[in-house]
Amino acid sequence: MKNAVLFGPFVGELYWEFARFAPMLPYMKNKKYKNEDVTFIVLTRSERFDLYGRYADILVPLKIPGDYKNKQPNCFRLNELPYSNYIEYADKFKQVYEKRYKIIEHIYPNVTKAQFVNKNQFSRTKMIFDYKPRQENYDLVEMYLPNDKPIVVLAPRYRNGFKRNWNGWLEFYNKLGNDVNLLKKYNFIICGKRDEYIPDPKHRFFDMNDIQLGENSSLVGLLLVIMEKAFFTFGSQSAIPNISLIYEKDVLCFGCQKHLHTKTYNIKNTPITFFDDKQYKIDVNKVYHELKKLLLKKEKTKNE
């Protein structure tokens, strides 16, 4: 019987999966079980398959009734999902594959009350922060997005009823749309999950949600490919700027948790400018002028 390592279920937030769980797979494949005949099987939401991408041998879709509606991801757990149900998902996953494989490890987060917020549940020394989205994501980005100018990622997160919303995005888009010189230099790409971000109603910039997904691609996969190509990222504190930091792409960010988003999450010490803005009411002109200044500075450094 062939050996297998199981990953999941994972039910928590995107960034927690991206930075605190998924990186264990490339470590195991390239370090711990290097040159060994091991099958790696992952149970997660299908829209997150590309966090594991080509490292995984088998990707199993996790479907949870009420996910994102009645139940919201929260650190490692899913609110309103009873612990007994979570363990049932894990047990059933193992039962299915232990009929065909010898399970040598089954890794999934501890989501009990004491542990679901534990950032260090899995050791960073046993992770490789390298991602290989499936090839279709690369093909789609190549097909849809221009490659003639540096890419600046915009991360306009906005959730109904969320306290960390910024009402300045439309004004920001208008300023950017009128800045002929800036538009000549850069391709601005709006990234975000549908219904959880502010699109540009005038369609003046590229929007990743305009890309038609195929069977072997995902919004997350597109984001990772775009981040590989990116020059700079601007947004309120959220998963996308944090992902940019791991990809070592400079960030301009604002929000209410400066140390967390400039130090704790910034494991590669990527340059980041962060404005403390606990009320999420930062002046549009302030961040706009800072963005222009940082882009110019980075452009000069690049050309030196």
N, C-alpha and C positions, 0 to 999 in steps of 0.2 A: 504494500500500500504506500503510495507516495505521500511525503510529508507536506503539511500545509500550515501556514500562519494565517489566522483570522484577525481582521481589523473591524471593530464595530459591534453593535450599532453606535453611530454617532448622531446625537440628537440636538446638540447645542448650537451656539452662534457660529457664524461663518469664520470670523477671525480666530476663534478658539480652535476650530478644526484646522484652519490653514497653518497656524503657527505653533500649536501645542499638541497636535495629534498626527496629522498627515505626514510631517517630516520624519516620523519614525520608519515609514515604509522604505524610502530610499536608503536610510541607514541600515536597515536589516538586509535589504537586497544587496547593497554594495559593501557592507562591512561584516555584520554578524553572520550572515549565511552566504557570503560570497563564495561562488564556485560550488555551491550545494544545490541539489535538485529539490527546490522548495516552491510550492505554489502559494502565491499571495492573493488572498480573497478579501474583498472589502464590502462591508454593508453600510451604505450611507444614502442620503437623498440623491436621486439621479442628477439633479442640477449641480451637485458637488463632485461628480465623478472625476472631473479634471484636476482636482486637488491631488489625486493619486495617479491619474492618467496612465501613461505607458509603463509605469512601475508595477501596476496591478495586473495580475493574470486574469482575475475574474472580478467584475464589478456588479454588485447585487443591489438593486433599487430598494430603498427603505421607504415604505409608504405608511404614514401615520394619520389616521382620521383626525381632522381638525387642525392639522399642522399649519402654522402661520396665521390661523384664524382664531380658533378657540384656544390654541396652544402656541406660545411664543418661545423661541430659543432664548436661553438665559445662561450664559457661561457654558458649562458642560452639560446642563440639563435642558429639559423642555418643560416649561411651566404647565401645570395641570395634567401632566402625564404621570400617573401613579408609578412609584418605584417598582411595584410588582409587574406592571405592564412592560416597563423598560427591561427588566430581567427576563421577562418572557420572550421579548424580541431577541435578546442575546442567546438565550437557551435554544430557541427554535433555529436560529442561524447555525449554531454549533451542531445541533442534531441533524440538520440536513446534510452538512458537509462531512461529518465524521463517519458517515456511511461510505464515503468514497475516498477519504483521506485520513492519514494519521495526523491529528491536530497537535502540533508541538507547542504552539502558543495561541492564546486567544486574548487579544488586547482590546479593551474598551474602557471608557472613563468610569470612575466611581462618581455617581451623581447623588449620593446621599447628602443629607442636609449639611454635614460637616465638610464635605469634600467638593461639591459642585463648583465652588468658586476658587478652588485651589489651582493657581496658575502653574505651580511646579509639580503637578501630579505625575508628569512624565519628565524624565531627565533630559535637559537640553544637550548634554554630552552624548546622548544616544539619538540624535536627530541630525539629518542633513537637510538644510533649507534649499532644496533644489526641486524644481517642479517640471514635469514633462506632460503638459496637456496633450490630448489626442491630436493627431495630425490634422483632422478636419478643422480644428480651431485656427491653425496657422493658414490653411487654405482660404478660409472665409475672411480672415483679416486681410490677407493679401488681395483678395478679390474686391472687398468693399472699401477699404481705407486707403487713401493716398499715401505715398511714401516719399513725397518730394520735399517735405519740410519736417523739422523736429516736432514731435508730438507732445502736446501739453494735455494732461488728463485733468478733467474737472469732475469733482465728486460732490454733487449737490444733494446730499442725503436730506430727505424730508419725509417724515412719517406722521400721519394723522394722529393727533393727540399726544405726540411726542414732545417732551419739554426741550429737546435739543435741536429744535428747528430754527433755521435762519430765514428771515423774510426778505433778505436782500438779493436773492439769486436772480430775479427778473431784472432788477436794476443793474446788477453786475453784467448780465447778458447784454443789456442795451449798451453799456459802456464799451464792452468788448466788441460788440458788433459794429460800433462806430469808429473803432480804432484801426484805421486802414493800415498803418505801419505795422502794428502787431500781427494783424491777420496775414500780411505778406510774409512774415517771418516764420509763423508757426501754424500747425494744424491743431485746433482745439477739439478734443473728443470728450463728450459727456458720457460718464459711466455711472451706472446705478441699476438697481433692481426695479423693474416696473412696479409702479404704485408706491415706491419708497424713495423717490428722487424727483427733482424738479427739472423737466425737460425744457428746452427753449421753444416757446409756442410759435416763434417765427422761423424755426428750422435753419438758423444761420450757421450752426456748427454740426459736426458729425456726432451721431448718437449711436452708441453700441447696440441699442435696442432695435435699430433699423436693420440690423443684420439678421437674415433669415437663418435660423439654426437648422442643422441637420440631425440625423440620428446619433452621430458620434461627436457632437459638440455641445457646448453649454455656455450660458452667459458668464459663468465663472471662468471657463476655459478661454473665452474671448478676452476677458479682463487680464488673465495671466499673460497671454500673448501680447496684448497691447502694452502691458507693463514692461515686458522685455524690450519693447521698442521705444518706450517713453523717454522723454527728455526731462520732464518735470511734472509734479502733481500739486493741485490746489483743491482744498475742500475743508469742510468742517470735520472735527475728529470723528472717525468712523473706520470701518474695516479697510476701505480703499487707500487712504493715506498710510495706514499701517502696513498694508501689503506693499505699497510703494517703497517704504523704508527697507523692507526685507529684500526688495529687488535693487536696492541701492540707488534709487532715483529720488533726487531732492524734493522736499515737500515744503509747502506753505500751508499752515493749518491754524485753525482757531477752535477754542472750546473751553471746557471746564476742568480738564484733568491734564495739566501741562506735564508734570513729571512722568505720569503713566505713558503718555504718548510721545515723549521725547527721549525718555531713558529706558523705562521698563520694556516697552515694545520695540525700541530701536536697538536691536541686538547687533546690528552691523555699523552702528554709529554713523548713519547716513545724515548728511546735512539737513536740518529741519529748522524752519522759523515758525514759532508758535506764539500766537496772541492769546493771552488769558481773556476769556469772554464768557463768564459764567452765565450770563443772561442770554447769550446768543443774539446780541444786538449790535455787533461790531459795525462800524461805519463802512459803507461800500467803498468810498473813496480811499480809505485807509488801506484796505486789503488790496484794492486794485493797483494803487501806486506801488505798494510793496511787491506785488507780483511782477510788475514791469521792471522794477529795480533788480529783483532776484534773477529774472530771466536774462537781463542784460549782463549781470555779473557772471552768471553761469556761461553765457555765450562767449564772453571775453576769456574766461578760464579755459574753455574748451579749445579756443583758437590760439592760445599761447603755446 
